[in-house]
């Protein structure tokens, strides 16, 4: 056994894998940040490949032998980089779903069952990805979804993600709380009102209310890992966030103490009474709820199953997107969340009626792998793939993407009859 291997074994035996990786994590993130700065500098000088190879081979390779040496060429490859960079507990938290994780798999795989119907002989010498959401123009119909606890992925946390979103000229939906859910309505309405008022004062442009979490879904990886959440900065001085649990994840214990299972449609009217900001609800999966949402006056709907982290065997979001779009009849914008990994996925969601898509895990994986630079690369990769898909499908603008450009699995089966 080599001396290095003996040293590694001794460390593991004395401290344990989780403790060692938690101490190494800040160093890895710092190196990822340095890589991003080096890559951007070399990109300006026309020598990006050699700089990336130096970082991957000399620095990262020495810390994690066998890790991916080349720069990622698609969004999916950032997941492996994140797995290598993060302690198992944190990676499992970000990547895991509820119970059997059936819906988690279906969120991605359902896209594979939709085919694209390209149109030919269309002038696509110029392709414009820009669009407008709630009156704000963005560079492409790709936004950052609300996801929790970014500081588990990178020391700069949501600040780095927000800077990347700004650099990409897109919108980030910021989670108000450092737990596994976002913008939840708590049992104490005064706390909710406080958060909304702080958001207004800071210049936020809309409120997104997550409506699919009256209780926390059963996330068995977090239970097995005894997942420990950091302190909730947004709630310091407002509510006690120190919750311990001997039986499993302290996230579950926190949720049981604070989530409001009585949350109902009347609470949207209450929320409307305390803010003039547009209100969107996130977590709609049926036409019945979409119709009700329009009736109570929401300003937008996000089709989402919470990243498959709440109710397992709920439908994949892309499979119900069109149902929701038809229900709202154009009265409010419909955004899409869940399973986006390729520019073709973005194209398919837009063809089925979404005004824009949200990305959650891909942004976090980019953040874990390469910090702010990684988030920017993830968004830009999706934009580049979408631009190519639009060109090859005969769509010079986002408005040119229509329902006729895709065929779902049900349509293919019907055509065989």
C-alpha positions as a Python dict, from the first residue, in 0.01 Angstrom:
ca = {
    (1, 'X'): (0, 0, 0),
    (2, 'X'): (134, 341, -96),
    (3, 'X'): (205, 600, 175),
    (4, 'X'): (-70, 824, 37),
    (5, 'X'): (-322, 538, 51),
    (6, 'X'): (-219, 454, 411),
    (7, 'X'): (-267, 821, 508),
    (8, 'X'): (-613, 833, 345),
    (9, 'X'): (-715, 511, 521),
    (10, 'X'): (-591, 645, 856),
    (11, 'X'): (-787, 968, 812),
    (12, 'X'): (-1106, 780, 724),
    (13, 'X'): (-1063, 550, 1021),
    (14, 'X'): (-1004, 837, 1266),
    (15, 'X'): (-1250, 1103, 1148),
    (16, 'X'): (-1502, 938, 916),
    (17, 'X'): (-1581, 1024, 555),
    (18, 'X'): (-1847, 1289, 624),
    (19, 'X'): (-1626, 1488, 862),
    (20, 'X'): (-1329, 1483, 625),
    (21, 'X'): (-1536, 1592, 327),
    (22, 'X'): (-1705, 1869, 525),
    (23, 'X'): (-1357, 2008, 600),
    (24, 'X'): (-1238, 1967, 242),
    (25, 'X'): (-1553, 2121, 92),
    (26, 'X'): (-1454, 2489, 138),
    (27, 'X'): (-1117, 2415, -26),
    (28, 'X'): (-1283, 2241, -319),
    (29, 'X'): (-1523, 2533, -365),
    (30, 'X'): (-1234, 2778, -354),
    (31, 'X'): (-1055, 2578, -621),
    (32, 'X'): (-1376, 2570, -827),
    (33, 'X'): (-1398, 2948, -799),
    (34, 'X'): (-1035, 2979, -908),
    (35, 'X'): (-1108, 2754, -1203),
    (36, 'X'): (-1396, 2976, -1305),
    (37, 'X'): (-1181, 3288, -1287),
    (38, 'X'): (-899, 3117, -1476),
    (39, 'X'): (-1136, 2982, -1740),
    (40, 'X'): (-1296, 3322, -1798),
    (41, 'X'): (-950, 3483, -1822),
    (42, 'X'): (-822, 3222, -2065),
    (43, 'X'): (-1142, 3242, -2265),
    (44, 'X'): (-1070, 3610, -2322),
    (45, 'X'): (-716, 3515, -2430),
    (46, 'X'): (-832, 3231, -2654),
    (47, 'X'): (-678, 2949, -2448),
    (48, 'X'): (-971, 2808, -2250),
    (49, 'X'): (-898, 2439, -2306),
    (50, 'X'): (-546, 2439, -2165),
    (51, 'X'): (-651, 2624, -1850),
    (52, 'X'): (-935, 2384, -1782),
    (53, 'X'): (-704, 2087, -1837),
    (54, 'X'): (-453, 2232, -1589),
    (55, 'X'): (-715, 2270, -1318),
    (56, 'X'): (-880, 1932, -1375),
    (57, 'X'): (-558, 1733, -1403),
    (58, 'X'): (-325, 1903, -1156),
    (59, 'X'): (-551, 2031, -879),
    (60, 'X'): (-882, 1848, -887),
    (61, 'X'): (-731, 1521, -998),
    (62, 'X'): (-498, 1520, -700),
    (63, 'X'): (-788, 1566, -458),
    (64, 'X'): (-1028, 1329, -630),
    (65, 'X'): (-844, 1067, -839),
    (66, 'X'): (-1056, 940, -1125),
    (67, 'X'): (-1273, 1251, -1138),
    (68, 'X'): (-1389, 1391, -1471),
    (69, 'X'): (-1087, 1550, -1639),
    (70, 'X'): (-1261, 1730, -1925),
    (71, 'X'): (-1491, 2030, -1910),
    (72, 'X'): (-1858, 1927, -1910),
    (73, 'X'): (-2020, 1949, -2252),
    (74, 'X'): (-2382, 1929, -2132),
    (75, 'X'): (-2586, 2001, -1823),
    (76, 'X'): (-2615, 1635, -1720),
    (77, 'X'): (-2238, 1615, -1666),
    (78, 'X'): (-2255, 1881, -1396),
    (79, 'X'): (-2444, 1635, -1177),
    (80, 'X'): (-2143, 1404, -1163),
    (81, 'X'): (-1914, 1697, -1087),
    (82, 'X'): (-2144, 1797, -802),
    (83, 'X'): (-2149, 1440, -670),
    (84, 'X'): (-1768, 1442, -660),
    (85, 'X'): (-1750, 1783, -492),
    (86, 'X'): (-2013, 1742, -219),
    (87, 'X'): (-2036, 1527, 95),
    (88, 'X'): (-2281, 1242, 41),
    (89, 'X'): (-2537, 1396, 279),
    (90, 'X'): (-2554, 1719, 82),
    (91, 'X'): (-2550, 1556, -261),
    (92, 'X'): (-2830, 1321, -156),
    (93, 'X'): (-3029, 1617, -29),
    (94, 'X'): (-3010, 1796, -363),
    (95, 'X'): (-3048, 1493, -589),
    (96, 'X'): (-3303, 1289, -395),
    (97, 'X'): (-3679, 1264, -432),
    (98, 'X'): (-3970, 1128, -230),
    (99, 'X'): (-4005, 760, -136),
    (100, 'X'): (-3944, 531, -439),
    (101, 'X'): (-3834, 830, -650),
    (102, 'X'): (-4065, 717, -931),
    (103, 'X'): (-4178, 1071, -1012),
    (104, 'X'): (-3817, 1191, -991),
    (105, 'X'): (-3724, 958, -1277),
    (106, 'X'): (-4040, 1031, -1474),
    (107, 'X'): (-3983, 1408, -1463),
    (108, 'X'): (-3682, 1353, -1689),
    (109, 'X'): (-3786, 1043, -1882),
    (110, 'X'): (-4125, 1178, -1990),
    (111, 'X'): (-3942, 1432, -2205),
    (112, 'X'): (-3787, 1144, -2398),
    (113, 'X'): (-4136, 1034, -2509),
    (114, 'X'): (-4205, 1364, -2685),
    (115, 'X'): (-4068, 1404, -3036),
    (116, 'X'): (-3999, 1724, -3228),
    (117, 'X'): (-4156, 1794, -3569),
    (118, 'X'): (-3910, 2026, -3748),
    (119, 'X'): (-4016, 2258, -4029),
    (120, 'X'): (-3781, 2313, -4322),
    (121, 'X'): (-3686, 2599, -4556),
    (122, 'X'): (-3737, 2867, -4293),
    (123, 'X'): (-3493, 3157, -4267),
    (124, 'X'): (-3312, 3098, -3937),
    (125, 'X'): (-3003, 3304, -4012),
    (126, 'X'): (-3096, 3498, -3700),
    (127, 'X'): (-3251, 3324, -3399),
    (128, 'X'): (-3389, 3538, -3115),
    (129, 'X'): (-3433, 3360, -2779),
    (130, 'X'): (-3555, 3664, -2584),
    (131, 'X'): (-3898, 3672, -2425),
    (132, 'X'): (-4099, 3858, -2163),
    (133, 'X'): (-4222, 3731, -1825),
    (134, 'X'): (-4455, 3949, -1615),
    (135, 'X'): (-4350, 4246, -1825),
    (136, 'X'): (-3975, 4191, -1781),
    (137, 'X'): (-3763, 4107, -2084),
    (138, 'X'): (-3514, 3825, -2037),
    (139, 'X'): (-3250, 3684, -2271),
    (140, 'X'): (-3417, 3342, -2299),
    (141, 'X'): (-3719, 3161, -2153),
    (142, 'X'): (-3498, 2994, -1890),
    (143, 'X'): (-3522, 3107, -1526),
    (144, 'X'): (-3374, 2991, -1195),
    (145, 'X'): (-3620, 2800, -978),
    (146, 'X'): (-3649, 2854, -602),
    (147, 'X'): (-3427, 2597, -432),
    (148, 'X'): (-3311, 2592, -74),
    (149, 'X'): (-2980, 2598, 111),
    (150, 'X'): (-2740, 2698, -164),
    (151, 'X'): (-2465, 2744, 93),
    (152, 'X'): (-2449, 2367, 126),
    (153, 'X'): (-2334, 2370, -238),
    (154, 'X'): (-2105, 2673, -224),
    (155, 'X'): (-1992, 2919, 46),
    (156, 'X'): (-2140, 3216, -143),
    (157, 'X'): (-2475, 3042, -170),
    (158, 'X'): (-2767, 3227, -327),
    (159, 'X'): (-2555, 3538, -380),
    (160, 'X'): (-2343, 3353, -636),
    (161, 'X'): (-2654, 3211, -802),
    (162, 'X'): (-2815, 3554, -821),
    (163, 'X'): (-2502, 3706, -977),
    (164, 'X'): (-2501, 3431, -1239),
    (165, 'X'): (-2869, 3490, -1317),
    (166, 'X'): (-2801, 3862, -1358),
    (167, 'X'): (-2503, 3793, -1585),
    (168, 'X'): (-2727, 3574, -1801),
    (169, 'X'): (-2999, 3842, -1803),
    (170, 'X'): (-3262, 3616, -1658),
    (171, 'X'): (-3486, 3595, -1350),
    (172, 'X'): (-3406, 3410, -1030),
    (173, 'X'): (-3684, 3314, -788),
    (174, 'X'): (-3522, 3340, -446),
    (175, 'X'): (-3622, 3100, -171),
    (176, 'X'): (-3706, 3290, 146),
    (177, 'X'): (-3591, 3013, 375),
    (178, 'X'): (-3286, 2800, 413),
    (179, 'X'): (-3469, 2467, 424),
    (180, 'X'): (-3587, 2221, 163),
    (181, 'X'): (-3897, 2416, 68),
    (182, 'X'): (-3948, 2766, -65),
    (183, 'X'): (-4165, 3067, 21),
    (184, 'X'): (-4385, 2853, 246),
    (185, 'X'): (-4671, 3010, 445),
    (186, 'X'): (-4605, 2949, 814),
    (187, 'X'): (-4855, 2893, 1096),
    (188, 'X'): (-4779, 3246, 1216),
    (189, 'X'): (-4909, 3488, 954),
    (190, 'X'): (-4715, 3777, 1110),
    (191, 'X'): (-4392, 3607, 1000),
    (192, 'X'): (-4523, 3564, 646),
    (193, 'X'): (-4625, 3930, 638),
    (194, 'X'): (-4280, 4032, 763),
    (195, 'X'): (-4109, 3841, 482),
    (196, 'X'): (-4338, 3985, 215),
    (197, 'X'): (-4280, 4340, 339),
    (198, 'X'): (-3902, 4286, 342),
    (199, 'X'): (-3919, 4157, -16),
    (200, 'X'): (-4112, 4465, -127),
    (201, 'X'): (-3864, 4700, 40),
    (202, 'X'): (-3572, 4522, -129),
    (203, 'X'): (-3724, 4564, -474),
    (204, 'X'): (-3841, 4211, -548),
    (205, 'X'): (-4089, 4203, -835),
    (206, 'X'): (-4325, 3919, -746),
    (207, 'X'): (-4420, 3669, -475),
    (208, 'X'): (-4417, 3297, -553),
    (209, 'X'): (-4621, 3088, -312),
    (210, 'X'): (-4544, 2716, -298),
    (211, 'X'): (-4876, 2538, -247),
    (212, 'X'): (-4788, 2168, -260),
    (213, 'X'): (-4629, 2131, 83),
    (214, 'X'): (-4881, 2131, 368),
    (215, 'X'): (-4646, 1868, 507),
    (216, 'X'): (-4297, 1758, 410),
    (217, 'X'): (-4268, 1470, 166),
    (218, 'X'): (-4092, 1156, 285),
    (219, 'X'): (-3733, 1191, 164),
    (220, 'X'): (-3572, 869, 271),
    (221, 'X'): (-3216, 962, 178),
    (222, 'X'): (-3234, 1258, 416),
    (223, 'X'): (-3376, 1033, 688),
    (224, 'X'): (-3098, 777, 645),
    (225, 'X'): (-2831, 1047, 638),
    (226, 'X'): (-2985, 1227, 940),
    (227, 'X'): (-2975, 1541, 729),
    (228, 'X'): (-2889, 1853, 930),
    (229, 'X'): (-3003, 2191, 798),
    (230, 'X'): (-2810, 2512, 861),
    (231, 'X'): (-2961, 2803, 1053),
    (232, 'X'): (-3239, 2989, 874),
    (233, 'X'): (-3101, 3338, 829),
    (234, 'X'): (-3426, 3492, 707),
    (235, 'X'): (-3600, 3402, 1031),
    (236, 'X'): (-3345, 3509, 1288),
    (237, 'X'): (-3523, 3703, 1559),
    (238, 'X'): (-3864, 3593, 1431),
    (239, 'X'): (-3889, 3223, 1509),
    (240, 'X'): (-3676, 2952, 1664),
    (241, 'X'): (-3519, 2739, 1394),
    (242, 'X'): (-3316, 2509, 1615),
    (243, 'X'): (-3483, 2171, 1586),
    (244, 'X'): (-3319, 1841, 1674),
    (245, 'X'): (-3435, 1493, 1590),
    (246, 'X'): (-3291, 1161, 1703),
    (247, 'X'): (-3498, 962, 1454),
    (248, 'X'): (-3391, 1111, 1121),
    (249, 'X'): (-3370, 1434, 926),
    (250, 'X'): (-3405, 1750, 1131),
    (251, 'X'): (-3564, 1905, 822),
    (252, 'X'): (-3864, 1681, 880),
    (253, 'X'): (-3879, 1781, 1246),
    (254, 'X'): (-3860, 2150, 1151),
    (255, 'X'): (-4137, 2112, 893),
    (256, 'X'): (-4363, 1935, 1141),
    (257, 'X'): (-4324, 2228, 1379),
    (258, 'X'): (-4375, 2510, 1131),
    (259, 'X'): (-4561, 2409, 812),
    (260, 'X'): (-4930, 2494, 808),
    (261, 'X'): (-5148, 2202, 699),
    (262, 'X'): (-5454, 2432, 707),
    (263, 'X'): (-5324, 2641, 413),
    (264, 'X'): (-5613, 2691, 167),
    (265, 'X'): (-5743, 2912, -114),
    (266, 'X'): (-5859, 3178, 131),
    (267, 'X'): (-5497, 3236, 231),
    (268, 'X'): (-5420, 3361, -120),
    (269, 'X'): (-5679, 3633, -64),
    (270, 'X'): (-5506, 3713, 267),
    (271, 'X'): (-5170, 3732, 91),
    (272, 'X'): (-5322, 3963, -168),
    (273, 'X'): (-5440, 4191, 112),
    (274, 'X'): (-5086, 4258, 238),
    (275, 'X'): (-4898, 4316, -90),
    (276, 'X'): (-4932, 4486, -424),
    (277, 'X'): (-4679, 4255, -585),
    (278, 'X'): (-4793, 4000, -843),
    (279, 'X'): (-4866, 3661, -683),
    (280, 'X'): (-4785, 3333, -856),
    (281, 'X'): (-4859, 2991, -713),
    (282, 'X'): (-4619, 2702, -763),
    (283, 'X'): (-4733, 2343, -745),
    (284, 'X'): (-5034, 2318, -980),
    (285, 'X'): (-5079, 1982, -1157),
    (286, 'X'): (-5450, 1964, -1253),
    (287, 'X'): (-5695, 2162, -1463),
    (288, 'X'): (-5931, 2188, -1164),
    (289, 'X'): (-5671, 2369, -954),
    (290, 'X'): (-5564, 2583, -1250),
    (291, 'X'): (-5921, 2705, -1299),
    (292, 'X'): (-5956, 2775, -926),
    (293, 'X'): (-5627, 2968, -927),
    (294, 'X'): (-5753, 3197, -1201),
    (295, 'X'): (-6080, 3246, -1013),
    (296, 'X'): (-5905, 3363, -695),
    (297, 'X'): (-5697, 3610, -896),
    (298, 'X'): (-5340, 3479, -908),
    (299, 'X'): (-5109, 3648, -1156),
    (300, 'X'): (-4937, 3335, -1275),
    (301, 'X'): (-4907, 2959, -1233),
    (302, 'X'): (-4601, 2737, -1206),
    (303, 'X'): (-4667, 2378, -1311),
    (304, 'X'): (-4452, 2185, -1065),
    (305, 'X'): (-4439, 1872, -850),
    (306, 'X'): (-4173, 2022, -620),
    (307, 'X'): (-3890, 1846, -801),
    (308, 'X'): (-4057, 1512, -718),
    (309, 'X'): (-3972, 1572, -351),
    (310, 'X'): (-4325, 1576, -211),
    (311, 'X'): (-4577, 1321, -343),
    (312, 'X'): (-4425, 1024, -519),
    (313, 'X'): (-4630, 888, -814),
    (314, 'X'): (-4763, 1234, -885),
    (315, 'X'): (-4749, 1290, -1261),
    (316, 'X'): (-4438, 1412, -1437),
    (317, 'X'): (-4487, 1783, -1485),
    (318, 'X'): (-4441, 1782, -1863),
    (319, 'X'): (-4724, 1527, -1889),
    (320, 'X'): (-4977, 1770, -1734),
    (321, 'X'): (-4846, 2102, -1866),
    (322, 'X'): (-5088, 2116, -2158),
    (323, 'X'): (-5381, 2033, -1932),
    (324, 'X'): (-5306, 2336, -1717),
    (325, 'X'): (-5243, 2562, -2018),
    (326, 'X'): (-5581, 2474, -2165),
    (327, 'X'): (-5753, 2535, -1831),
    (328, 'X'): (-5625, 2891, -1786),
    (329, 'X'): (-5716, 2988, -2146),
    (330, 'X'): (-5444, 3248, -2166),
    (331, 'X'): (-5571, 3447, -1866),
    (332, 'X'): (-5240, 3415, -1675),
    (333, 'X'): (-4889, 3310, -1774),
    (334, 'X'): (-4796, 2947, -1714),
    (335, 'X'): (-4438, 2867, -1617),
    (336, 'X'): (-4292, 2516, -1611),
    (337, 'X'): (-4071, 2346, -1352),
    (338, 'X'): (-3935, 1992, -1347),
    (339, 'X'): (-3695, 1773, -1542),
    (340, 'X'): (-3531, 2028, -1773),
    (341, 'X'): (-3187, 1896, -1870),
    (342, 'X'): (-3157, 1986, -2239),
    (343, 'X'): (-3239, 2272, -2473),
    (344, 'X'): (-3474, 2031, -2650),
    (345, 'X'): (-3662, 1997, -2318),
    (346, 'X'): (-3705, 2374, -2306),
    (347, 'X'): (-3832, 2370, -2665),
    (348, 'X'): (-4086, 2095, -2588),
    (349, 'X'): (-4220, 2279, -2282),
    (350, 'X'): (-4261, 2600, -2482),
    (351, 'X'): (-4438, 2410, -2760),
    (352, 'X'): (-4684, 2270, -2506),
    (353, 'X'): (-4772, 2618, -2383),
    (354, 'X'): (-4521, 2725, -2116),
    (355, 'X'): (-4411, 3088, -2129),
    (356, 'X'): (-4077, 2999, -1970),
    (357, 'X'): (-3912, 2716, -1778),
    (358, 'X'): (-3743, 2702, -1439),
    (359, 'X'): (-3427, 2505, -1363),
    (360, 'X'): (-3354, 2392, -1008),
    (361, 'X'): (-3114, 2100, -971),
    (362, 'X'): (-2902, 2191, -1278),
    (363, 'X'): (-2832, 2535, -1131),
    (364, 'X'): (-2740, 2386, -793),
    (365, 'X'): (-2513, 2127, -957),
    (366, 'X'): (-2339, 2405, -1147),
    (367, 'X'): (-2301, 2600, -824),
    (368, 'X'): (-2156, 2300, -640),
    (369, 'X'): (-1912, 2220, -920),
    (370, 'X'): (-1786, 2566, -1016),
    (371, 'X'): (-1962, 2834, -815),
    (372, 'X'): (-2107, 3138, -992),
    (373, 'X'): (-1920, 3044, -1308),
    (374, 'X'): (-2082, 2699, -1304),
    (375, 'X'): (-2435, 2840, -1280),
    (376, 'X'): (-2363, 3072, -1573),
    (377, 'X'): (-2228, 2784, -1781),
    (378, 'X'): (-2538, 2573, -1707),
    (379, 'X'): (-2773, 2850, -1821),
    (380, 'X'): (-2562, 2932, -2127),
    (381, 'X'): (-2546, 2563, -2226),
    (382, 'X'): (-2924, 2539, -2220),
    (383, 'X'): (-2954, 2864, -2414),
    (384, 'X'): (-2710, 2741, -2680),
    (385, 'X'): (-2893, 2410, -2713),
    (386, 'X'): (-3229, 2587, -2735),
    (387, 'X'): (-3096, 2822, -3003),
    (388, 'X'): (-2974, 2527, -3210),
    (389, 'X'): (-3302, 2337, -3161),
    (390, 'X'): (-3500, 2641, -3275),
    (391, 'X'): (-3281, 2680, -3583),
    (392, 'X'): (-3308, 2312, -3679),
    (393, 'X'): (-3685, 2319, -3617),
    (394, 'X'): (-3751, 2629, -3827),
    (395, 'X'): (-3828, 2872, -3543),
    (396, 'X'): (-3647, 3208, -3566),
    (397, 'X'): (-3819, 3342, -3250),
    (398, 'X'): (-3973, 3200, -2935),
    (399, 'X'): (-4317, 3306, -3062),
    (400, 'X'): (-4269, 3082, -3365),
    (401, 'X'): (-4259, 2770, -3144),
    (402, 'X'): (-4605, 2615, -3171),
    (403, 'X'): (-4798, 2308, -3066),
    (404, 'X'): (-4745, 2168, -3416),
    (405, 'X'): (-4373, 2138, -3346),
    (406, 'X'): (-4408, 1845, -3104),
    (407, 'X'): (-4584, 1512, -3086),
    (408, 'X'): (-4659, 1345, -2752),
    (409, 'X'): (-4664, 972, -2686),
    (410, 'X'): (-5047, 974, -2680),
    (411, 'X'): (-5059, 1129, -3026),
    (412, 'X'): (-4815, 871, -3160),
    (413, 'X'): (-5028, 588, -3019),
    (414, 'X'): (-5345, 744, -3158),
    (415, 'X'): (-5189, 769, -3504),
    (416, 'X'): (-5125, 393, -3499),
    (417, 'X'): (-5491, 305, -3446),
}
